[in-house]
Structure formats: structure tokens, C-alpha cells
Amino acid sequence: MDIQSKCVQAGYEPKNGEPRVLPLYQSTTYVYDTPEQLANLFNLSEAGHIYTRISNPTVCAFEDKMNALEGGVGALACASGLAAETLAVLNVCNAGDNIVSLSTVYGGTYNLFNVTLRKYGINTTFIEPTATKEDILSLIDDNTKILYCETIANPSMHIVDFDMMSSIAKEKGILLFVDNTLATPLVCKPIEYGANIVIYSTSKYIDGHASCIGGMIIDGGNFDFAGNPRYPEFNKPDESYHGLVYTNCAPASFVTKARVQMMRDLGCCMSPFNAYLTNIGAETLHLRMAKHGENAMACAEMLEAHPNVEWVKFNGLESDDNYNKARKYFREGYNSGMIAFGVKGGLAEANTFMSSLKLAKIVTHIADARTSVIHPATTTHRQLSGEQLIACGITENLVRLSVGIECSADIIRDLERALDNIN
Ligand SMILES: *Cc1c(COP(=O)(O)O)cnc(C)c1O
């Protein structure tokens, strides 16, 4: 099936007489006839649901859809994007281990890595998007477990150089994690470019309606843990899971450990109701992403020509320094709906512009059907210092615009009127 049909149908195939639409299994637990049968499930010798913290039929159908869209070998849904990141990191990092991450990552990710994980002895070295292969290689030591980046950085709009990152990860035998939230599998499929683990905040385009917080981990199944001394926990029996050796679950070693060990212990699972709603949202992902990209292109062209705009960052514009990477890694004709631009002037002008908008609303969210704006320096990235803001590519006049799927002429009229209001 083409990816467009997978959006609509993957993950749930009803049998004779069963509901056409994926049912909502709002149940914590499951019934078995004999204790032996339940024991087999705990042994992983038989497949089935035990308890909704570990798995649930509605959640699994949504996981299977995301896995099919990304081309992985298994997926695990989490309560939020940050829960997915935390669980995926803790699946391979212990105290004393470290992560090498692009500095342009989402503000919440930056804080998780820079503050909270450090308290537990997991350190992160941040690299600038301009770092060369040699720079990055020199930062990787024996305790580095993860090379971390985003396909499209939020809000700097930097696109990752997949070829460089995956060659570093392969050379060193370490995992490459890619947060693909702003691209979605319609725009880019990181596993095809060497990502081992794909992370999502499904709260954004995947849901698309701003109704559910959620996250997803997708296992590319393309990393060989067997005999790799960097990841001993995959190669020796897990005493907390009666001697299970995760390399025996290959190619889905990573996601199996994440589910049966980490999700069991951390409990940050996605609720069945959120999986049910997000799955319905994902059924139109292909239509929405086409429209988001088309509308964003029209808005970016208008912004680039407007006298009250200092600069525009949108990888669909030929003038954008990420344009070539976008054309290399992105699906033909597709772009995300995210634009960052600088209002001519500073904070005051950015505020006047945003307060003058009518159709576009000021919200702490991005990537849903409705056009929205936010001022990262004073909101999502407020906790960062001046230096950290520069490292993330955030200036005082930067406005992050999430272009929705309304009629593009209406969005453009709203933006133009608000920009004209500055003078
Ligand atoms: C929003 C976002 C997250 C965090 O996801 P939540 O679902 O809000 O926890 C992570 N990465 C990126 C790129 C995001 O945009």
C-alpha cells in the first residue's frame, strides 16, 4: 500500500462481522480461561494483552499504523512526546552514560537533557548545527549511547544532515535517534536515511486537531546490538524479566525492552482514548500535510516580499539555506507547515504583529489544523539563557508560525494586515 492508504487503513484490519472502525477498548485488563495461559503471556511465549500499562488493543492498532508509516519493526506509544524521549533514552542510558545532541532541539527536550537527566548522571554534550563530522566524532566517547537530532528543528528550522549523522553513528556503533515530529512520515522517513530510533510527539501533526497529548517510539530494527560492548544490557539476561535476552528479540530488540522493561517500570503509557482519537486524526495525515505544505509555501513567499519582515526561514524557499537538504531528504512536493520569521524591529514589533492577528491565534502549540503563532524567546524557550537562546537559533524578533489548513488567501490576508499594523 502507498503511504496515503496506510494513513487511512494501516494498523486495523477487521475480520468478518467486526466493527469497521477501530474500537475503543477502554479497559485496564483482559480475561483468560486458565492461569497457564496468562503465565505464557508473561513469558512472552504467547502474544496477548496483560494489562493496559504494557499494551492495549486500541493503542496497539495506533502503534502499528505509525510503525507502518515509518517503515519500522515495532512501535511503542507513550503519554507524551517528552515521555517517549525519556523512556527511549532510559532504555539505553544509565548513570555515567552520555548523549551527543544537536543544540537546536525543541526547548522541552533541551531542558530534559540539560537539567533533569544530568541529575540522574546522564550528561548531554550539545553540538551546534554547524559542527563538522570531525567535531562530532571527537565528542563521542566509550560512554556515549545516543546521537540525537530532529529532522526539522523547532523553531530554528534547521534540517539535519542525515548522511553525516548516520555515517558518524555507523562508524562509532552508536544509536541515531531522530525526532521526526515536525516532518511526519509524509514529508520524511528518517529510517531510510539511517535513523535507528524515530521519536514523535503525536500531539502535533499526527493528531492534527490539538486534542490529545501523545508520543511514539518507532524501532527501525536496523541496529545490531549483538556483541556490541556499548549496550551490555541488550546482550545479557534481564534479571528483572526472568532472564530475557533482548538480542534474542531481534530485530525488535529496542522496542521490546522499551515495552516490557521500561514501560513496565515507568508507566508513562498512552491512554486508549487518546490512541483512539489520535488514530482518527492520523487517517487524514496525508491530506493535511499536503495542504499544510502548500499553504506554508504561499505564506513564506508573501512574508519574504513584505517590507516589515527581516528574514524568513522556510525550507521550501529556494533562498533558504536548508533548501538543498529539504529537496534531498523530503518527499517530492511536500514541506512541513512550520515557518520562522523575523519581524523587522524587535520584541515590541513582534508583539504588535501577534496581537493584531485575528484568524491566527497565539497558542502554546504547533502543527494542528488551525493557524497559530508563538514567540519562543518569551514562552517555550523562556527558561534558557541568552547564550542558550542563540545556540537554539532564537532571536527576540523571531515569530514561529504554524500554518494551518484554512484557505491560504484568508491566512495571508490576516498576516498581511497584522504586519501592516506595525507602522
Ligand atoms: C512538542 C514537541 C515535543 C514534546 O512533545 P509533547 O507531546 O508536548 O510532550 C518534542 N519534540 C518536538 C519537536 C516537539 O515539537
The ligand as a Gaussian input file, in Angstrom:
#p B3LYP/6-31G(d) Opt

LIG

0 1
 C        6.116000      19.277000      21.130000
 C        7.379000      18.608000      20.828000
 C        7.929000      17.669000      21.706000
 C        7.310000      17.330000      23.033000
 O        6.106000      16.666000      22.878000
 P        4.896000      16.691000      23.938000
 O        3.895000      15.797000      23.324000
 O        4.454000      18.114000      24.081000
 O        5.472000      16.154000      25.218000
 C        9.094000      17.031000      21.329000
 N        9.710000      17.316000      20.157000
 C        9.215000      18.235000      19.307000
 C        9.939000      18.508000      18.028000
 C        8.043000      18.903000      19.594000
 O        7.562000      19.817000      18.737000

